[in-house]
Amino acid sequence: MPRKTPHPASRRRFLKQAAAAALASTLPCPTTHASPIAPTTPKNRALLAPNAFYPLPLGSVRPTGWLRAQLQIQANGLGGHLDETWPDVGPNSGWLGGTGESWERGPYFLDGLVPLAYQLDDPRLKAKAQKFIDWTLTHQQPNGSFGPASNNDWWPRMVMLKVLTQYYEATSDPRILPFLTRYFAYQLATLPSRPLQDWGKFRWQDNALTALWLYNRTGDTSLPTLVRLLHTQGFDWQKNFADFRHTERMTADQLHLPEGGLSDLALATHGVNNGQAIKAAPVWSVLSNKEEDRAAIHRMLSALDTYHGLPNGMFSCDEHFAGRNPSQGSELCTVVETMFSLEQSLAILGDPTLGDRLELLAFNALPGAFTDDMWAHQYNQEPNQVECSLHHKPWTTDGPESNLYGLDPNFGCCTANFHQGWPKFTASLWMASHDDGLAATAYSPSTVTTTIRGVPLSIHEDTEYPFRDRITLTLNPATPTAFPLHLRIPAWAANATLRINNQPQPTPTPNTFARIHRTWTSGDVVELTLPLTPRLITGFNQSLSINRGPLVFSYPIGETWLKLRDRDLTADWQVYPNTQWNYALAVDNTTTLHATEHPLTDAPFTRHAAPVTITLPARKLKSWQAVDSVADPVPPSPITTSEPLEQITLIPYAAAKLRITAFPRCAPAQVST
């Protein structure tokens, strides 16, 4: 089948221009700097408001169980081999001194490769990352700037700053802090005459986050000044959402997409920018210490949910805001950037609702965009996704390859950027608390190793969550030590139970962090049970979706995979339906929904090994059809249909590559009793 031409966009043209004349230089021999994990992350210094929690240094949290298997699948797939099959991050990358792509793709790739390499302790992946890091560190310009000389855009350097902070936490490489100090001095001196613009203007908070990170380690008082300047020059996200006007699906005509670059309107309604901006107010609140800034994140999330929210936890953005119709898509870049924003915001604010939302994305929207082996991904995913093929609908501004599974469908930013999803989620499972304790901010099988109040401590988290309801923590401090342990209790977790050394504890309150302060001794066991009761969620046009704990469930449509083309080590795929999908659920709030658990494998997000299913009554709705390979919007509920009652089985959202997630509901007279 002939290759289709992707939809043009201004940033694609910028990339072509930026890649044309990268500065060539000699690549230094890779070096490795290793040191023990730092005891803990430093708390916020004077001039800054305290965080509720502090992310632990990279490598403190190691995945186990099914989560480690996911990271290993990523390492065995595109995540660990992208540089071998995709020239944009290959040997000719501008971030290796070559003449290839020299903008965001090299830094994006490293932003996931570094945490993946160090959490898996994989020498092969570490060596891949080291080449880019060494080139960057050894080619800083005399004025303090760094990176390929073919462009001076602030934005890609913001991504590389995040890379270098993670690398420093994992290795204590002594080159990092002086390197960052020189760059930030250059930036502070240069921004007045060359201010933020375009992508950097809308993503200033990523830059500020690293400046605050460095301030906590060096005490350089020019860094808060830099953060204030970034905030002044950056887009005012709080003002944007205080009077949110982008309440409808955007169109190309509304956006007036220009040839020379995106307008502020296009950038303000761009999905990835909004995903990254979720942390803007929390990051600024660290310096402002104002309650209005700490609260602003909830205004933003509420607006996104109200006008563009989808049942997989995402907001629609394909590539711009697209309303609540579950046949619209979300960009994979937006998924991983929203996750990172939630992780950072949760650390700053300590708000358990952010952990709930983080898990919703991590267990649904993130794995839902990949093939089982993670050798191919989608640019856009849809909750109601009935076909993945070359079509122009339903995208606001994206092109016909947008929901193909492939190497770089539609645009390659997600190819480079998706790698940060699982590794950064893993790193954020545990955090140090401001009261010198430890917090479980999200749940997955893992081991955390750190120092609490000067005492070495490890905690092993044994769980099959989110597929099972029990979480067992075994604490092993080097000596008996008193400290608080904070356990996030999700808002949906009514009737959660807590036991310590098999002794019942007071019932924890949903939507809080349960704080347990005691003297812990080696071998102490904490058991937390979070009842996973299936529940109905009402959405667009009064449609219904089904959640069980943080998992969203979907009807799996029969799949026929057709290879579109080979792409060296991988391939691009179209997926066509081979079963019907147009069902209305015959349930209401009195219907008891039952889940059936199946054996958990190392591949829980695959159709053939779904570890939990939900069977419920439904009726076909023949009038609900697909047009141009896209499911029509969910018909307004309630509906009536003459079709007989059937039992259909739902599986976890991410296990179904073709799926229906939001269903119309039958009128009361047609509900199964």
Summary of the structure (lengths in Angstrom):
residues: 673
radius of gyration: 24.2
end to end distance: 49.8
largest distance: 76.3
contacts: 2440
relative contact order: 0.11
helix: 36%
strand: 22%
